[in-house]
Amino acid sequence: MKKYGTAHKNSTQLFYDYLDVQNKEAWLNDLKESNLIEYNNIQPLITAHEKNDLAFTSIVDQHLTRYIDSVPDFKGHTVDKFKVGEKIGEGGMSVVYRAERENKTFEQSVAIKFFRQSLHRLLDNSTMFNEAQMLARLNHPHIVKVFDGGNYQGINYLVMEQVRGRNLNEFLTEITYDEKQCLTLFLKICSAVAHAHQHQTVHADLKPENILVEKDGTPKIIDFNMLQRVQQNTEESVILAVSPVYASPEQIEGKYLTNTSDIYALGKILNKLLSRFVNQDLQLIINKATQNEPTERYQFVELLANDIRCYSDHFPTSLNRSSTQQCLLFFKRRPLLSSLSLFTLFSTISLFTLLAISNQKLESEKETVEKILLELTSIFHYESSNPIVTKNIIEVAKKRLLSNASLPEDIRHKLLFSDFVEPEKKPLSLLDCSLQDSCK
């Protein structure tokens, strides 16, 4: 297979190789032996080609350029009122040059996009001007502005705002953004796509290469797929403007495109943009945006952007509103207030717990005192014919108290300990008849 240069290529690229080779049968046999899956994948393309069902098939990505004729070198030419300068970009459908206003009355730098001649039978002057007018109506800070359009030496062109920046892939390679900055950048991209949708315009080719980011982090969306309307409105030709990683399933299949096709691409871009930060909540959002069925995705860009804002501000998204999630996000959203609330709650619980324990202890002591008084009262009411001295009263009371099973252990220990302590004074009799005449 190496002699045909077909290693590490997708089925579309292999199909173009098939068209180029002379000995197609030998080429197919080699492909079948080396890669049966890709061999099976290109069979429908070959069948459609042989039946002339594919009048024109192209894949608009970095691999397409060599299959389409080149644009003449217009450097140094004057197009309309602009002097064409250096080439600044080249893609499958067009070549872009830097240009300066020829009239030096005031300075103006623009970019001029020249479309390849092979596309002209599908993108005639009328169609091109209609599409250019449609794009010119998109007035948004994150969409490259289209100023004018025309035809120069048989080549259709657009005059656009010149963006001094790098595409999103290059920007992310050179600049390290934290999660918050990535989310902010993505929301700006969403606002631009939402603006286009509000003007009934589907981008149809959203990918990092079509998002330029200026030095200050301002994104600019470029290269709206002007051919996607032609694809949907003609039966004569089919154009597959596909970037396989970011194209929705319905776009790959050549079906009618709606806003949800752009939302699918936004989900893929979000996944790339936040690959270092993806967690459960972000993954739910990405999965929702990139569902295979268009009806199962977010139906509006604003819904996707709203979930991103909720995630960024620690509010529940539309995909997860459980009580647990709401509590966790509240703590993230208000950490100081949450900490103070928890401290107050735990302090209150602790205080009430201590009060309850103290109250229980007081109740126990009250009960003990009542029992002691009851015991002492019963002793003092002992038969009057048997005078009892203080020592006897104490001994009797101690024995009766110690025999009480409900007596607290600390009091029991103190009573037992008192047996080993010698009193400072000898106790007097409570009923000493020698001192009280009333006893006689």
Sequence and secondary structure as in RCSB ss.txt:
>XXXX:A:sequence
MKKYGTAHKNSTQLFYDYLDVQNKEAWLNDLKESNLIEYNNIQPLITAHEKNDLAFTSIVDQHLTRYIDSVPDFK
GHTVDKFKVGEKIGEGGMSVVYRAERENKTFEQSVAIKFFRQSLHRLLDNSTMFNEAQMLARLNHPHIVKVFDGG
NYQGINYLVMEQVRGRNLNEFLTEITYDEKQCLTLFLKICSAVAHAHQHQTVHADLKPENILVEKDGTPKIIDFN
MLQRVQQNTEESVILAVSPVYASPEQIEGKYLTNTSDIYALGKILNKLLSRFVNQDLQLIINKATQNEPTERYQF
VELLANDIRCYSDHFPTSLNRSSTQQCLLFFKRRPLLSSLSLFTLFSTISLFTLLAISNQKLESEKETVEKILLE
LTSIFHYESSNPIVTKNIIEVAKKRLLSNASLPEDIRHKLLFSDFVEPEKKPLSLLDCSLQDSCK
>XXXX:A:secstr
 GGGT TT  HHHHHHHHHH S HHHHHHHHHHH HHHHHHHHHHHHHHHTT  SS  B STTSGGGS      T
T EETTEEEEEEEEE SSEEEEEEEESSTTS  EEEEEEE GGGTTTS HHHHHHHHHHHHT   TTB  EEEEE
EETTEEEEEEE   EEEHHHHHHH    HHHHHHHHHHHHHHHHHHHHTT      SGGGEEEETTS EEE    
TTHHHHHH SS   B   TTTS HHHHTT    HHHHHHHHHHHHHHHTTTT  HHHHHHHHHHT SSGGGS SS
HHHHHHHHHHHHTT  BTTB  HHHHHHHHHHHSHHHHHHHHHHHHHHHHHHHHHHHHHHHHHHHHHHHHHHHHH
HHHHHTS TTS  BHHHHHHHHHHHHHT TTS HHHHHHHHHGGGS  SS   BTT TTT GGG 
